[in-house]
Amino acid sequence: MTTDTLQARQDVTRTSPSKRRLRIPGRVGAGRQHHAGPGTYILLAVAAVLSIFPLYWTMVAASTDNTRVTQTPPPFLPGPHLFENLGKAWQDAALGKAMVNSMIVAGTIATSTVLFATLAGFAFAKLRFKGRNIALTLVIGTMLVPPQLAVVPLFLLMTDLGWGQKLPAVIFPTLVSAVGVFFMRQYLADALPDELIEAGRVDGAHSLRIFWSIVLPVARPAMAVLFMITFVHAWNDFFWPFIVLDMTNPTVPVALTQLSAGYVRDQSLIMAGALLGTLPLLAMFIVFGRQIVGGIMQGAVKG
């Protein structure tokens, strides 16, 4: 062994461990934070403005009178009549009872959809039974049928059940949705390991016990997202509630039609009613938005 080789080994031995770093291909810069550039912040600011502008314009229109709203150019600053128009819209459209009805309808539909869709999604994703693929195909196939085709037979069925002009007529047909079943099936197929189910079987747990103790904790992020989407859709639904309900027992979208029933439509009053109908959704997202977004991120990390 030459003198130069011995000297090189001694130099490597004397080198401190902090200076001898192993470079692994593909791991360069791992763990380093990436900072966004000015273009990213500009795009985010534009997207935020475009998202908030409809709500801001609704508030501006609700705070002025009908003459000012219809002028050209329209106003872009709030006026002094916001609370006056809100109070009038609340009284003219009987929004107090409509808010309670919408909360009952949307809450019941969202809760039942999440529960039944999670059960069905778990069965289609992880359980093995005869006709599973055929049943899943039939469920997905119902998404291709226009809901308008079922209006007449569904209305006759609700009338025969004695639910005409009652909230069960709105709730019962939408207790579960094919979209929710497919969404939960796709999520659980990737996020729920088969090893967890097998471990539960080894411990002697039956299917419902596995669903309660294993599936629900894993599916919580997707359930939160599905609940929010279903609640918003049920809250804003107008077509079917308008058919089966009347003005004595309306939901919020049905009650708002009272504001445009006159010969001359008061646009500021209509906007005030629309703003009142949106406030519960905004409040719910403000309260539960952090948990929903955190659940989405948690599910993405697990996936």
Secondary structure, DSSP 8 states (H G I E B T S, - for coil): --HHHHHHHHHHHHS-GGG-----TT-TTTT------HHHHHHHHHHHHHHHHHHHHHHHHHTS-HHHHTSSS---S--S-HHHHHHHHHHHTTHHHHHHHHHHHHHHHHHHHHHHHHHHHHHHHH---TTHHHHHHHHHHGGGS-GGGGHHHHHHHHHHTT-TTSTHHHHGGGSS-HHHHHHHHHHHHHHS-HHHHHHHHHTT--HHHHIIIIIHHHHHHHHHHHHHHHHHHHHH--HHHHHH--TTS--HHHHHGGGG-SSS--HHHHHHHHHHHHHHHHHHHHHHHHHHHHHHHHHHHH-
